[in-house]
């Protein structure tokens, strides 16, 4: 999804509608931050990894795949008992 597609989709809802993402193992979290990052698209084929990654977080980095600028939506459980933010 591109920023344009996201804006178009969100524009169909009232502006005060909360936007959430899935939690770590279940439930949902609020978006805590929006950060521009560069990643490699479509490089992870193992089911428990996200499809996209970076040379730093992949099992088998693919140096021939270029980095693509993306918008990363961070989330964490802000009411969790532990003080760990896996952003």
N, C-alpha and C positions, 0 to 999 in steps of 0.2 A: 504494500500500500504506500502510496506517495503522500506527501504533505497535502497536496491539492485534493486527493481523494478523501483524506481524513477530514479536511476542512469541509468539503461538500457533504460528507456523511454526518458530521457533527452539526452542521447548520440546519438540519431537519429537526433538531431538538431545542427545547428552551435553553437559553444560555446558562441558567443556574443548575442544569442537570449534572450530577456528579459523573466523573469519568473514572473507571477503575480498571485494574489489570488483575489477572489471576495471581493468587498467592503461591508461595513456594511449593506446598504439597496439596493445598486445597484452599477454599475460600477466595476472597478478593481483597486487594489492597488499593488505597488511593495512590495516584501518581504523585511521587514526592519531588521529582526533578526531571527536567528535560535537558539532555546534553548532546551536542553534536559530536559524533565519533566517526572513525573510518574503519570499515570492516571488509572482509572478503565475502562475497555473496555465493551461496550454494556450494559450500566446501565440506560440510559434515554430513556423512551418510549414515552415521550410527544413530539409532532412533532416540536415544536419551540425550543427545546433544541438539541444540538449535541448528538449523540448516546453515546459518551464517556464523562466521567467526573471524578471528585475527590470527596472525602467525604465532602470537603469544599463547593463545588458549586452545589450539587445535592439537589433536593427537598426531596427525600427519600434516604439518603445514604445507601449503601449496604456494611456493614463492612466485609461480607464474600467474597467479590470479591477482589482478589489481585490487587495490583498496578502493572502496566506494564510500563517499560521505553519506551518513545516515543520521537520523534523529533517534536517540535512545531515551525511552521513557523509563525512569527508575521507579521502583516501588519497594516498600518493605512494610512490615507490620509495625506501625507506630505505637501500638499498645501492647506489644509482646513483652513477656516477663524478662527475656534476655535482652541485653543491649548489643545486638548484632544487626548491622544493616548490610545485607548482602547485595548492595547495589553494584 
